């Protein structure tokens, strides 16, 4: 599978976009950055968005994306997937006809440009040749990670924002994990802040790697704070036995 990194930063400053990962041009993991990176035709091709949690840096591109879709030159519809609690936050706090219009009834309720679909952490969704499984992760708000598997049984695991966690690692057992996109927001010196806010440091990631029943072929780091990049990179380089790569906006991964 081809994964375009539209954004991978834990802070939005020039040259660093909020998290969004586009798989095969139609499926998004998180939507922190879309319309600033993709032309309108590319935006119209997006049909499925899996949201990890409702924090603004992971959802803020959705309103502008659906606004572009509703005026598109071809019929477009996008489905937002997440847990019931995350979808409730989107309905109540964003698409509430105050902050932004409720696009689940635009242009009309029978043919809306946007719809929601609640996910279960027990099942598996089959979407255009991909199997997608959701698992709870540990963040400061309800949050989910995703395992995306293609027809070749190659798997991409995406944690979204998380602190130390368990369940998503257990679901990796017996799978061919070609890539893991995992967050590391802070350097080791800020461990207490990371734990309090539901994030990881390099040392905490090392502890998480020890829990994994199978090692990913490559671990891709997302959500780091740009002003700590050099320190975080140095600390990640000390983790033995795994291939670790820092993501950059604009990269294209082949999983």
NORKA-V444378 format. One record per residue. N is the residue number from 1. RES is the residue in one letter. OMEGA is omega in whole degrees, 0 to 359 (NA if undefined). D_FIRST is the distance of its C-alpha to the first C-alpha in Angstrom with 2 decimals. Layout:
N RES OMEGA D_FIRST
N RES OMEGA D_FIRST
This chain:
1 X 179 0.00
2 X 182 3.79
3 X 177 6.47
4 X 179 9.98
5 X 178 12.86
6 X 178 15.58
7 X 184 17.84
8 X 188 18.24
9 X 174 22.01
10 X 174 24.55
11 X 180 27.14
12 X 175 27.13
13 X 182 29.06
14 X 180 28.79
15 X 182 25.57
16 X 184 23.95
17 X 177 22.16
18 X 192 21.77
19 X 171 18.48
20 X 183 15.70
21 X 186 11.91
22 X 181 10.28
23 X 176 6.89
24 X 171 6.63
25 X 183 10.32
26 X 187 11.71
27 X 180 11.08
28 X 165 12.75
29 X 187 13.40
30 X 187 16.99
31 X 176 18.75
32 X 181 21.00
33 X 177 20.30
34 X 189 19.30
35 X 177 22.20
36 X 185 23.12
37 X 189 19.85
38 X 174 18.95
39 X 187 21.41
40 X 180 22.65
41 X 178 20.75
42 X 177 17.37
43 X 181 18.84
44 X 180 19.97
45 X 182 16.50
46 X 183 15.63
47 X 183 16.58
48 X 177 15.52
49 X 177 16.26
50 X 184 16.32
51 X 180 19.14
52 X 180 19.95
53 X 192 23.60
54 X 176 26.07
55 X 192 26.94
56 X 184 27.25
57 X 178 24.79
58 X 184 21.92
59 X 196 23.21
60 X 178 25.31
61 X 183 23.17
62 X 181 23.20
63 X 182 26.81
64 X 177 26.34
65 X 183 23.18
66 X 175 25.03
67 X 176 28.12
68 X 181 26.37
69 X 186 24.96
70 X 178 28.40
71 X 185 29.84
72 X 180 27.05
73 X 177 27.97
74 X 180 25.91
75 X 181 25.75
76 X 174 23.10
77 X 179 22.58
78 X 176 20.41
79 X 179 20.44
80 X 180 20.75
81 X 170 19.85
82 X 177 21.59
83 X 182 24.57
84 X 182 27.96
85 X 179 29.35
86 X 179 26.73
87 X 177 27.07
88 X 178 30.82
89 X 178 30.67
90 X 180 28.81
91 X 187 31.41
92 X 192 34.35
93 X 182 33.66
94 X 184 31.55
95 X 188 31.64
96 X 182 35.30
97 X 173 37.02
98 X 174 38.40
99 X 180 35.65
100 X 179 33.50
101 X 175 33.98
102 X 185 32.74
103 X 174 30.12
104 X 175 29.96
105 X 180 33.17
106 X 2 32.49
107 X 172 33.24
108 X 186 34.55
109 X 181 33.98
110 X 182 33.13
111 X 183 30.37
112 X 178 29.14
113 X 183 26.47
114 X 172 25.21
115 X 180 25.36
116 X 171 24.78
117 X 178 23.46
118 X 180 24.42
119 X 173 22.19
120 X 177 23.54
121 X 181 22.72
122 X 187 23.76
123 X 182 21.59
124 X 177 18.08
125 X 175 16.74
126 X 184 15.05
127 X 174 13.40
128 X 176 12.12
129 X 178 10.48
130 X 170 9.44
131 X 185 12.14
132 X 180 13.10
133 X 180 16.04
134 X 178 18.27
135 X 176 20.70
136 X 169 23.58
137 X 187 23.75
138 X 178 26.95
139 X 182 27.56
140 X 175 30.68
141 X 176 29.73
142 X 187 27.89
143 X 184 24.25
144 X 167 21.11
145 X 184 17.98
146 X 171 14.84
147 X 182 12.78
148 X 184 9.49
149 X 180 8.83
150 X 185 6.89
151 X 178 9.32
152 X 183 9.33
153 X 172 10.43
154 X 185 8.04
155 X 169 8.96
156 X 176 8.78
157 X 178 12.39
158 X 184 13.85
159 X 195 17.64
160 X 179 18.78
161 X 179 22.40
162 X 164 24.09
163 X 176 27.00
164 X 188 27.59
165 X 185 26.04
166 X 196 25.81
167 X 183 24.12
168 X 178 20.43
169 X 180 20.98
170 X 182 22.74
171 X 175 19.89
172 X 186 17.75
173 X 177 20.30
174 X 181 19.35
175 X 177 15.57
176 X 185 13.32
177 X 181 12.38
178 X 181 10.06
179 X 174 10.58
180 X 172 13.27
181 X 185 13.97
182 X 181 17.69
183 X 165 20.61
184 X 189 23.63
185 X 190 26.01
186 X 173 29.28
187 X 184 30.92
188 X 181 32.79
189 X 182 36.06
190 X 182 34.94
191 X 183 34.13
192 X 178 36.55
193 X 179 35.05
194 X 181 31.51
195 X 181 32.71
196 X 184 34.81
197 X 177 32.01
198 X 180 29.23
199 X 180 27.28
200 X 168 26.66
201 X 176 28.15
202 X 180 27.18
203 X 177 29.78
204 X 176 28.63
205 X 177 25.04
206 X 178 26.63
207 X 179 28.35
208 X 179 25.20
209 X 179 23.53
210 X 179 26.63
211 X 190 25.99
212 X 179 22.54
213 X 177 22.85
214 X 181 19.99
215 X 174 18.92
216 X 176 15.38
217 X 176 14.49
218 X 174 14.31
219 X 180 15.84
220 X 185 15.17
221 X 178 18.27
222 X 170 18.58
223 X 178 21.68
224 X 176 24.22
225 X 187 27.39
226 X 183 27.55
227 X 175 31.21
228 X 188 30.50
229 X 184 27.63
230 X 180 29.78
231 X 180 31.25
232 X 179 28.03
233 X 180 26.45
234 X 181 29.61
235 X 176 29.59
236 X 181 25.96
237 X 181 26.84
238 X 180 29.38
239 X 186 26.99
240 X 166 27.09
241 X 180 24.79
242 X 175 21.35
243 X 184 19.09
244 X 181 19.13
245 X 175 17.91
246 X 178 19.04
247 X 173 16.68
248 X 178 18.08
249 X 180 17.73
250 X 178 16.04
251 X 172 13.70
252 X 181 10.19
253 X 172 8.06
254 X 186 5.70
255 X NA 5.09
